[in-house]
Amino acid sequence: MIELCELLKNWPCTAKGGDFRALVSGVTDHSAEVIPGSVFVARKGRSASGLDHIQEALHNGAVAIVTDISRPPGIPQGVTSISVPDAADFLAYACSAFYGHPSRELTVFAVTGTNGKTTTTRFIGQLLKAGGIRSAVIGTLGVWIDGRKAPLQTPPMTTLPPAHLHRVLRYCADEGVTHIAMEASSLGLSGKRLDHCSIDYGIFLNIGTDHHAEHGGEEAYLSAKGRLSELAGKIILNADDASVLSITRGTRPVMTFGERPGGDTHLRISDDGKGDWMLAAGKAHTVIAAPVEGRHNRLNAAAAFASLMAAGFGLADFRRNASCLSLPEGRMQESEGAGIRVFVDYAHTPDALEAVLGALSSLCTGRLITVFGCGGDRDREKRPKMGSVAGEYSDSVWVTSDNPRSEEPTQIISDIMEGLAGTSAIVRTETDRERAIRGAIYEAEAGDFVLIAGKGHEEIQISKSSSRPFSDYRTALRFLGERAADGDTRVQSADRFWYDGSGME
C-alpha cells in the first residue's frame, strides 16, 4: 500500500478533489481489475479508450482517475481527478512505484526480435540456473522461475502490461530471484509497457516481417523495436542483421554476436561441420556439443551467450553448462510414431518458417510435409511470402486455418496460395486445421517429416467471436497413435514417454 500523494510525488500533474492521503490498493488501466482503493488510468488504447470505462472503475471503487486530456470528464466528489501529460507513461511509472520499483533490485535482460524471443529468454534462464543463479523467465509462455511455472495469473501476452509486470517482478524479488529474462515485443515497446522498468541488458535478435499492420506500417514497427536501445543500459546486437544495425544506429553495443568474425566484444558461433558448435570471442575459443538443432536456434543460443558474457560469464561457463539448453514448448517440439517424425513449431513469419524448414530439410531423408496457415486480422503481405517458403522447401503442403479471427479462412488461404503458384510442391487446402493435420500425418510414410507450423504452444483456436480448445501437439499425438504400425497404438514423444492415442494427461 502507498499513499496517493506519495504516488504522485515528483510527477508532473494537476490533481483536485478527493483525499490525497488515501491509501492506494492498486494501479491499473483495466476497469474490470479495479478494486476499492485503486487508481484507474484512463489511457487511450489501440482499439478502445479508457475514458469510456471510467464509470465502471468508479463503480468498482476507484479512489482516483487519471487522464491526459485537457478537459477530463466530471468526477464525483470524494474521488481525486488527476491530469498528466501522458497517461501511458504515468501508468508505467505508477505501477513500478506502487510495487516499490522492483526492477531496480534485479538484473534484467530484455530480448526483442521478430523471431526467437521465447527461445532466447529460455536459454538465458537455463544457463543462469546451471550457473547457480536464481532466475525467472517472463514471456509468451508465462512466468517461470528456475525452470518451473510460477503460480501467478497473468494475461496471455508476450510483454506484460505494467500492472502485471511490476507485480510479477515484485513477486520474483521477494522469492529470492536475482536475474530476469523477459520478452520485449514491438507492441509492448510501442505501448510503453517497459518504460520505467530498469533494463540492464537489451538484446536485439533479428528484424523480419510481422505486426506491420498493427503498427501502421513497417517504419512504425522498426521504430517500436528500436525503443529498446533507449530503455536498456547496455545493448547486445546481432551483427549479421542489417535491420538490427540500422534501428540501433548511434548506440554502441557492449557485445555483438553472429556467424562472421569480429573483435574482442564479438561472439562468433559456427557449425564445426561435425554437428558441434564453435564459439570464439577475441582470442578465446571453444567447441561445445550442440544441444539443439537448427541454425536459427544456434543463433538464439549465441544471443544468450553474448548477453551473459556482457554480464560477466565466459566461454568456459558455456562449455560446462550448454548441455542444459532445451527448446521451449511449441518450438521444434517433436513426436514420433509409425516411423514418422512430427514437429510442432510456432513459426508464423516467413523468416521463422524458412529457418525451421531449412533445419528440417537438412535432416530429413524422406519427404517433408508442411501444415500451416496464417492468422486473420494480421499482416496480409506476409501470406504469399509464407506460401512461397513452404513451397520451396516442402514436398507436400497442406494450407489450412491458423487463428482466422474475423476473417474468412478461405480468403486467408487464397492469399497464401498466391505464393505457392509455380512451386513444385503438392498442395492441398483444408480450412479445418484438425483435418489438415490428420491428412498430413496419414499422407506421410516411414522416414517422412511432418511440420505443423504457426500455433506452437497455443491451446486455443480463435475464429469469429469465439475460441475453442485446440493443441497442434495433442492433435498430432492422437493421429500418430492411430497410424502406429503393427497394431501398436502408442506414440513416443520427444520426452521419451509413451502416450496412447486418446491424448495426454
C-alpha positions as CSV (number, residue, x, y, z in Angstrom):
1,M,0.0,0.0,0.0
2,I,1.1,3.5,-0.7
3,E,-0.5,6.9,-0.1
4,L,-1.8,8.7,-3.2
5,C,0.4,11.7,-2.6
6,E,3.5,9.5,-2.5
7,L,2.5,8.0,-5.8
8,L,2.2,11.5,-7.4
9,K,5.3,13.0,-5.7
10,N,7.7,14.4,-8.3
11,W,5.4,13.6,-11.2
12,P,4.1,16.5,-13.3
13,C,0.3,16.5,-12.8
14,T,-2.7,18.5,-11.7
15,A,-4.9,16.9,-9.0
16,K,-8.1,18.1,-7.4
17,G,-10.8,16.6,-5.2
18,G,-10.8,13.5,-3.1
19,D,-8.3,12.6,-0.4
20,F,-4.6,13.0,-1.4
21,R,-3.6,10.7,1.6
22,A,-5.9,7.9,0.6
23,L,-4.2,4.5,0.6
24,V,-3.9,3.1,-2.9
25,S,-4.6,-0.6,-3.2
26,G,-3.5,-0.9,-6.9
27,V,-2.9,0.9,-10.2
28,T,-4.5,-0.3,-13.4
29,D,-5.8,0.8,-16.8
30,H,-8.4,-2.0,-16.9
31,S,-11.6,-1.0,-15.2
32,A,-12.5,-4.7,-14.6
33,E,-9.3,-5.0,-12.5
34,V,-10.2,-2.1,-10.2
35,I,-10.8,-2.9,-6.6
36,P,-11.7,-0.5,-3.8
37,G,-8.8,1.9,-3.4
38,S,-7.4,1.6,-6.9
39,V,-6.1,4.3,-9.2
40,F,-7.6,4.0,-12.6
41,V,-5.6,5.3,-15.5
42,A,-7.9,6.1,-18.4
43,R,-5.4,5.9,-21.2
44,K,-6.3,5.5,-24.9
45,G,-5.6,2.1,-26.3
46,R,-5.3,0.8,-29.8
47,S,-8.9,-0.2,-30.1
48,A,-10.6,1.5,-27.1
49,S,-10.4,4.4,-24.8
50,G,-10.2,4.2,-21.0
51,L,-12.4,7.3,-20.9
52,D,-15.3,5.0,-21.8
53,H,-14.7,2.9,-18.7
54,I,-14.5,5.5,-16.0
55,Q,-18.0,4.8,-14.7
56,E,-17.2,1.1,-14.3
57,A,-13.9,2.0,-12.5
58,L,-15.8,4.3,-10.1
59,H,-18.5,1.6,-9.5
60,N,-15.7,-0.9,-8.6
61,G,-14.2,1.5,-6.0
62,A,-11.5,3.7,-7.7
63,V,-10.3,6.5,-5.4
64,A,-8.6,8.4,-8.3
65,I,-9.0,8.8,-12.0
66,V,-6.0,9.7,-14.2
67,T,-6.4,11.2,-17.7
68,D,-4.2,13.0,-20.2
69,I,-6.9,15.2,-21.8
70,S,-7.3,18.9,-21.4
71,R,-10.9,18.7,-20.1
72,P,-11.4,15.5,-18.2
73,P,-15.0,14.3,-17.6
74,G,-16.7,15.2,-14.3
75,I,-15.5,13.1,-11.4
76,P,-17.7,12.6,-8.3
77,Q,-16.9,14.4,-5.1
78,G,-14.6,12.3,-3.0
79,V,-12.7,10.9,-5.9
80,T,-9.4,12.6,-7.0
81,S,-9.2,13.7,-10.6
82,I,-5.6,13.7,-11.9
83,S,-4.4,15.2,-15.2
84,V,-1.0,14.1,-16.5
85,P,0.9,14.9,-19.8
86,D,0.9,11.2,-20.9
87,A,-1.4,8.6,-19.3
88,A,0.6,5.6,-20.7
89,D,3.8,7.0,-19.3
90,F,2.3,7.7,-16.0
91,L,0.8,4.2,-15.8
92,A,4.2,2.6,-16.3
93,Y,5.8,4.8,-13.6
94,A,2.9,4.4,-11.1
95,C,2.8,0.6,-11.4
96,S,6.6,0.5,-10.8
97,A,6.3,2.9,-7.8
98,F,3.3,1.1,-6.3
99,Y,5.4,-2.1,-6.1
100,G,8.5,-0.4,-4.8
101,H,10.4,-0.3,-8.1
102,P,11.2,-4.0,-8.0
103,S,13.2,-3.9,-11.3
104,R,15.9,-1.9,-9.6
105,E,16.5,-4.8,-7.3
106,L,17.0,-7.2,-10.2
107,T,19.3,-7.7,-13.2
108,V,17.0,-7.6,-16.2
109,F,17.7,-8.9,-19.7
110,A,15.0,-7.8,-22.3
111,V,15.0,-9.6,-25.6
112,T,13.4,-8.2,-28.8
113,G,13.3,-9.5,-32.3
114,T,10.8,-10.7,-34.9
115,N,11.7,-14.4,-34.2
116,G,13.4,-16.2,-31.3
117,K,12.4,-14.2,-28.2
118,T,10.9,-17.1,-26.3
119,T,13.8,-19.5,-27.1
120,T,16.5,-16.9,-26.3
121,T,15.0,-15.9,-22.9
122,R,14.6,-19.6,-22.1
123,F,18.2,-20.2,-22.9
124,I,19.3,-17.3,-20.7
125,G,17.3,-18.7,-17.8
126,Q,18.6,-22.2,-18.3
127,L,22.2,-21.0,-18.4
128,L,21.7,-18.8,-15.3
129,K,20.2,-21.7,-13.4
130,A,23.1,-24.0,-14.4
131,G,25.4,-21.4,-13.1
132,G,23.7,-21.4,-9.7
133,I,21.8,-18.1,-10.2
134,R,18.1,-18.0,-9.3
135,S,16.4,-16.5,-12.3
136,A,12.9,-16.0,-13.9
137,V,11.8,-16.0,-17.5
138,I,8.8,-13.9,-18.4
139,G,7.1,-14.0,-21.8
140,T,4.8,-15.8,-24.2
141,L,4.7,-19.0,-22.1
142,G,4.0,-17.2,-18.8
143,V,6.3,-16.8,-15.8
144,W,8.9,-19.5,-15.0
145,I,11.3,-19.5,-12.0
146,D,14.3,-21.8,-12.2
147,G,12.5,-23.9,-14.9
148,R,9.2,-24.3,-13.0
149,K,5.9,-22.5,-13.9
150,A,5.2,-19.9,-11.2
151,P,1.8,-19.9,-9.5
152,L,0.9,-16.5,-11.0
153,Q,-2.1,-15.4,-13.0
154,T,-1.0,-13.3,-15.9
155,P,-2.6,-12.2,-19.2
156,P,-1.5,-14.3,-22.3
157,M,0.7,-11.5,-23.7
158,T,4.3,-11.6,-24.9
159,T,5.2,-8.5,-22.9
160,L,3.1,-8.0,-19.7
161,P,1.2,-4.7,-19.1
162,P,2.8,-2.6,-16.4
163,A,0.2,-3.5,-13.7
164,H,1.1,-7.2,-14.1
165,L,4.7,-6.8,-15.0
166,H,5.7,-5.0,-11.8
167,R,3.6,-7.3,-9.7
168,V,5.4,-10.2,-11.1
169,L,8.8,-8.5,-10.7
170,R,8.0,-7.8,-7.0
171,Y,7.0,-11.5,-6.5
172,C,10.2,-12.6,-8.1
173,A,12.4,-10.3,-6.0
174,D,10.6,-11.5,-2.8
175,E,11.2,-15.1,-3.9
176,G,14.9,-14.5,-4.0
177,V,15.2,-14.2,-7.8
178,T,18.1,-12.0,-8.8
179,H,18.0,-12.2,-12.6
180,I,15.1,-11.8,-15.1
181,A,15.0,-12.7,-18.8
182,M,11.9,-11.3,-20.5
183,E,10.5,-10.9,-24.0
184,A,10.1,-7.3,-25.3
185,S,7.6,-7.3,-28.1
186,S,7.1,-4.5,-30.6
187,L,3.6,-3.8,-29.3
188,G,4.9,-3.8,-25.7
189,L,7.6,-1.4,-26.5
190,S,5.4,1.0,-28.5
191,G,2.7,0.8,-25.8
192,K,5.3,1.9,-23.2
193,R,4.8,-1.3,-21.1
194,L,8.5,-1.4,-20.4
195,D,9.0,2.3,-19.7
196,H,10.2,2.9,-16.1
197,C,11.4,-0.7,-15.9
198,S,15.1,-0.8,-15.1
199,I,16.5,-2.9,-18.0
200,D,20.2,-3.7,-17.7
201,Y,20.7,-5.5,-21.0
202,G,18.7,-5.1,-24.2
203,I,19.2,-7.9,-26.8
204,F,18.4,-7.5,-30.5
205,L,17.9,-10.8,-32.3
206,N,16.6,-10.0,-35.8
207,I,14.1,-8.0,-37.8
208,G,11.6,-9.7,-40.2
209,T,8.1,-9.2,-41.3
210,D,5.4,-9.3,-38.6
211,H,2.9,-6.9,-36.9
212,H,3.3,-4.2,-39.6
213,A,-0.4,-3.7,-39.9
214,E,-0.9,-3.4,-36.1
215,H,1.7,-0.7,-36.0
216,G,0.5,1.2,-39.1
217,G,3.4,0.2,-41.3
218,E,7.0,-1.1,-41.4
219,E,8.5,2.2,-40.3
220,A,6.5,2.3,-37.1
221,Y,7.3,-1.3,-36.4
222,L,11.0,-0.7,-36.7
223,S,10.7,2.4,-34.6
224,A,9.0,0.4,-31.9
225,K,11.7,-2.3,-31.9
226,G,14.4,0.4,-31.7
227,R,12.9,1.8,-28.5
228,L,14.7,-0.9,-26.5
229,S,18.0,0.7,-27.2
230,E,16.7,3.8,-25.4
231,L,15.4,1.8,-22.4
232,A,18.3,-0.5,-21.8
233,G,21.5,0.4,-20.0
234,K,23.6,-1.8,-22.3
235,I,22.7,-3.4,-25.6
236,I,23.7,-6.7,-27.4
237,L,23.3,-6.9,-31.2
238,N,23.1,-9.4,-34.0
239,A,25.9,-8.1,-36.1
240,D,24.8,-10.1,-39.1
241,D,21.3,-8.4,-39.3
242,A,21.4,-5.1,-41.3
243,S,18.0,-4.0,-40.0
244,V,19.1,-4.5,-36.3
245,L,22.2,-2.4,-37.0
246,S,20.0,0.2,-38.7
247,I,17.5,0.7,-35.9
248,T,20.2,0.8,-33.3
249,R,22.5,3.2,-35.2
250,G,24.1,5.7,-32.9
251,T,24.3,3.4,-29.9
252,R,27.4,1.4,-29.0
253,P,26.8,-2.2,-28.1
254,V,28.6,-3.8,-25.2
255,M,28.6,-7.1,-27.2
256,T,27.7,-8.4,-30.6
257,F,27.1,-11.9,-31.9
258,G,26.8,-13.6,-35.3
259,E,28.4,-16.1,-37.7
260,R,31.1,-13.8,-39.1
261,P,34.4,-12.9,-37.3
262,G,34.6,-9.8,-35.0
263,G,36.7,-8.2,-32.3
264,D,37.1,-8.7,-28.6
265,T,33.5,-7.8,-27.9
266,H,32.0,-10.1,-30.6
267,L,30.9,-13.7,-30.1
268,R,31.2,-15.7,-33.2
269,I,29.3,-19.0,-33.4
270,S,29.5,-21.6,-36.2
271,D,29.0,-25.2,-37.1
272,D,32.2,-27.1,-37.0
273,G,30.9,-29.5,-39.7
274,K,30.6,-32.4,-37.3
275,G,27.4,-31.3,-35.5
276,D,29.2,-29.3,-32.8
277,W,29.3,-25.5,-32.2
278,M,32.5,-23.4,-32.3
279,L,32.5,-20.3,-30.1
280,A,35.1,-17.6,-30.4
281,A,35.4,-14.3,-28.7
282,G,38.6,-12.3,-29.3
283,K,41.5,-14.8,-28.9
284,A,39.5,-17.3,-26.8
285,H,37.6,-20.1,-28.4
286,T,36.0,-23.4,-27.6
287,V,33.9,-26.2,-29.0
288,I,30.7,-27.5,-27.4
289,A,28.3,-30.3,-28.3
290,A,25.2,-28.8,-30.0
291,P,22.3,-29.4,-27.6
292,V,19.6,-28.2,-30.1
293,E,19.1,-28.4,-33.8
294,G,18.8,-25.7,-36.4
295,R,20.9,-22.7,-37.5
296,H,18.2,-20.3,-36.1
297,N,18.5,-22.0,-32.7
298,R,22.3,-21.8,-32.8
299,L,21.9,-18.0,-33.3
300,N,19.4,-17.8,-30.5
301,A,22.0,-19.6,-28.3
302,A,24.7,-17.1,-29.5
303,A,22.4,-14.3,-28.4
304,A,22.1,-15.8,-24.9
305,F,25.8,-16.5,-24.7
306,A,26.7,-12.9,-25.7
307,S,24.2,-11.4,-23.3
308,L,25.7,-13.4,-20.4
309,M,29.2,-12.6,-21.5
310,A,28.2,-8.9,-21.1
311,A,27.2,-9.8,-17.6
312,G,30.5,-11.4,-16.7
313,F,30.2,-15.1,-17.9
314,G,32.9,-16.7,-20.0
315,L,33.3,-19.3,-22.7
316,A,34.3,-21.9,-20.1
317,D,30.9,-21.4,-18.4
318,F,29.1,-22.1,-21.7
319,R,31.2,-25.2,-22.4
320,R,30.4,-26.5,-19.0
321,N,26.7,-25.7,-19.0
322,A,25.5,-25.7,-22.6
323,S,24.2,-29.2,-22.3
324,C,21.3,-27.8,-20.2
325,L,19.8,-26.0,-23.2
326,S,16.5,-27.3,-24.4
327,L,13.8,-25.7,-26.5
328,P,10.5,-24.4,-25.0
329,E,7.1,-25.9,-25.6
330,G,5.9,-25.5,-29.2
331,R,9.4,-24.9,-30.6
332,M,10.6,-27.8,-32.7
333,Q,8.5,-30.0,-30.4
334,E,8.8,-33.5,-31.7
335,S,6.8,-36.7,-31.5
336,E,7.2,-39.9,-33.5
337,G,5.1,-42.9,-34.5
338,A,4.9,-45.4,-37.3
339,G,8.4,-44.2,-38.4
340,I,7.0,-40.7,-38.9
341,R,8.6,-37.7,-37.2
342,V,6.2,-34.8,-36.5
343,F,7.4,-31.3,-35.4
344,V,5.2,-28.6,-33.9
345,D,6.7,-25.1,-34.2
346,Y,5.4,-21.6,-33.5
347,A,6.9,-20.3,-36.8
348,H,4.4,-17.7,-38.1
349,T,6.6,-15.4,-40.1
350,P,8.3,-16.0,-43.4
351,D,11.8,-15.9,-41.8
352,A,10.8,-18.2,-39.0
353,L,9.2,-20.7,-41.3
354,E,12.2,-20.7,-43.6
355,A,14.5,-21.2,-40.6
356,V,12.6,-24.3,-39.4
357,L,12.1,-25.8,-42.8
358,G,15.7,-25.2,-43.6
359,A,16.8,-27.1,-40.5
360,L,14.4,-30.0,-41.1
361,S,15.2,-30.3,-44.8
362,S,18.9,-30.9,-43.8
363,L,17.9,-33.8,-41.6
364,C,15.0,-35.4,-43.5
365,T,15.8,-38.4,-45.7
366,G,12.2,-38.9,-46.8
367,R,9.6,-36.4,-47.8
368,L,8.9,-33.1,-45.9
369,I,5.2,-32.4,-45.4
370,T,4.2,-29.0,-44.1
371,V,0.9,-27.9,-42.5
372,F,0.4,-24.2,-41.9
373,G,-1.9,-21.2,-42.2
374,C,-1.8,-17.5,-41.3
375,G,-3.6,-15.5,-38.7
376,G,-6.6,-13.4,-39.6
377,D,-6.7,-9.6,-39.0
378,R,-2.9,-9.5,-39.3
379,D,-0.3,-8.7,-41.9
380,R,-1.7,-9.8,-45.3
381,E,1.6,-9.1,-47.1
382,K,3.3,-12.0,-45.4
383,R,0.8,-14.6,-46.5
384,P,2.1,-15.2,-50.1
385,K,5.7,-15.0,-48.8
386,M,5.0,-17.8,-46.3
387,G,3.4,-19.8,-49.1
388,S,6.4,-19.4,-51.3
389,V,8.7,-20.5,-48.5
390,A,6.6,-23.6,-47.8
391,G,6.5,-24.5,-51.4
392,E,10.3,-24.1,-51.9
393,Y,11.2,-26.4,-49.0
394,S,8.3,-28.9,-48.9
395,D,7.4,-31.9,-51.0
396,S,3.8,-31.5,-49.9
397,V,1.9,-28.6,-48.3
398,W,-1.4,-28.6,-46.5
399,V,-2.7,-25.0,-46.3
400,T,-5.2,-24.6,-43.5
401,S,-6.5,-22.2,-40.9
402,D,-4.4,-20.7,-38.1
403,N,-6.4,-18.3,-36.0
404,P,-8.8,-16.8,-38.6
405,R,-10.3,-14.4,-36.1
406,S,-12.9,-12.2,-38.0
407,E,-11.6,-13.1,-41.5
408,E,-12.9,-15.8,-43.7
409,P,-10.5,-18.8,-43.7
410,T,-10.9,-19.2,-47.4
411,Q,-9.7,-15.7,-48.1
412,I,-6.6,-16.2,-46.0
413,I,-5.9,-19.5,-47.8
414,S,-6.3,-17.8,-51.1
415,D,-3.7,-15.1,-50.2
416,I,-1.3,-17.9,-49.2
417,M,-1.9,-19.8,-52.4
418,E,-0.6,-16.9,-54.5
419,G,2.9,-17.6,-53.1
420,L,2.6,-21.4,-53.8
421,A,1.8,-20.9,-57.5
422,G,4.7,-22.2,-59.6
423,T,6.3,-24.2,-56.8
424,S,6.9,-28.0,-57.3
425,A,5.2,-29.0,-54.0
426,I,1.9,-30.9,-54.0
427,V,-0.6,-28.5,-52.5
428,R,-3.9,-29.3,-50.7
429,T,-6.2,-26.9,-48.9
430,E,-8.4,-27.7,-45.9
431,T,-10.0,-25.0,-43.8
432,D,-10.4,-27.4,-40.8
433,R,-7.0,-27.5,-39.1
434,E,-7.6,-30.8,-37.4
435,R,-8.5,-32.4,-40.7
436,A,-5.4,-30.9,-42.3
437,I,-3.1,-32.3,-39.6
438,R,-4.8,-35.7,-39.9
439,G,-4.4,-35.6,-43.7
440,A,-0.7,-34.7,-43.5
441,I,0.0,-37.5,-41.0
442,Y,-1.9,-40.1,-42.9
443,E,-0.1,-39.0,-46.1
444,A,3.3,-39.5,-44.5
445,E,5.2,-42.7,-44.7
446,A,8.1,-44.1,-42.6
447,G,11.1,-41.8,-42.9
448,D,9.0,-38.7,-43.7
449,F,8.9,-35.5,-41.6
450,V,5.7,-33.5,-40.9
451,L,5.9,-29.9,-39.8
452,I,2.9,-28.3,-38.2
453,A,3.7,-24.6,-38.1
454,G,2.2,-21.4,-36.8
455,K,0.5,-22.0,-33.4
456,G,3.2,-23.9,-31.5
457,H,2.3,-23.9,-27.8
458,E,-1.1,-22.3,-28.2
459,E,-4.0,-24.2,-26.7
460,I,-6.9,-22.4,-28.4
461,Q,-8.0,-21.5,-31.9
462,I,-9.8,-18.2,-32.4
463,S,-12.5,-17.9,-35.1
464,K,-15.0,-15.1,-35.5
465,S,-16.0,-14.1,-32.0
466,S,-15.4,-17.4,-30.3
467,S,-12.5,-19.7,-29.5
468,R,-12.2,-23.4,-29.0
469,P,-9.6,-25.6,-27.2
470,F,-7.1,-26.8,-29.8
471,S,-3.5,-28.1,-29.5
472,D,-1.4,-28.9,-32.5
473,Y,0.8,-31.2,-30.4
474,R,-2.0,-33.2,-28.8
475,T,-3.8,-33.4,-32.2
476,A,-0.6,-34.8,-33.8
477,L,-0.1,-37.3,-30.9
478,R,-3.7,-38.6,-31.4
479,F,-3.3,-39.1,-35.2
480,L,0.2,-40.6,-34.8
481,G,-1.3,-43.1,-32.3
482,E,-3.9,-44.1,-34.9
483,R,-1.2,-44.6,-37.5
484,A,1.2,-46.6,-35.3
485,A,2.3,-49.7,-37.0
486,D,1.5,-53.4,-36.2
487,G,-1.4,-52.5,-34.0
488,D,0.7,-50.6,-31.5
489,T,-1.5,-47.6,-30.8
490,R,1.2,-45.8,-28.7
491,V,3.2,-42.8,-29.8
492,Q,6.6,-41.7,-28.4
493,S,7.0,-38.0,-27.7
494,A,10.4,-36.3,-27.7
495,D,10.4,-36.5,-23.9
496,R,10.6,-40.3,-24.4
497,F,7.3,-41.0,-22.6
498,W,4.6,-43.1,-24.2
499,Y,1.1,-41.8,-24.7
500,D,-1.9,-43.5,-26.1
501,G,-3.8,-42.1,-29.0
502,S,-6.6,-40.6,-26.8
503,G,-4.5,-37.7,-25.7
504,M,-2.3,-36.6,-22.8
505,E,-2.9,-36.2,-19.1
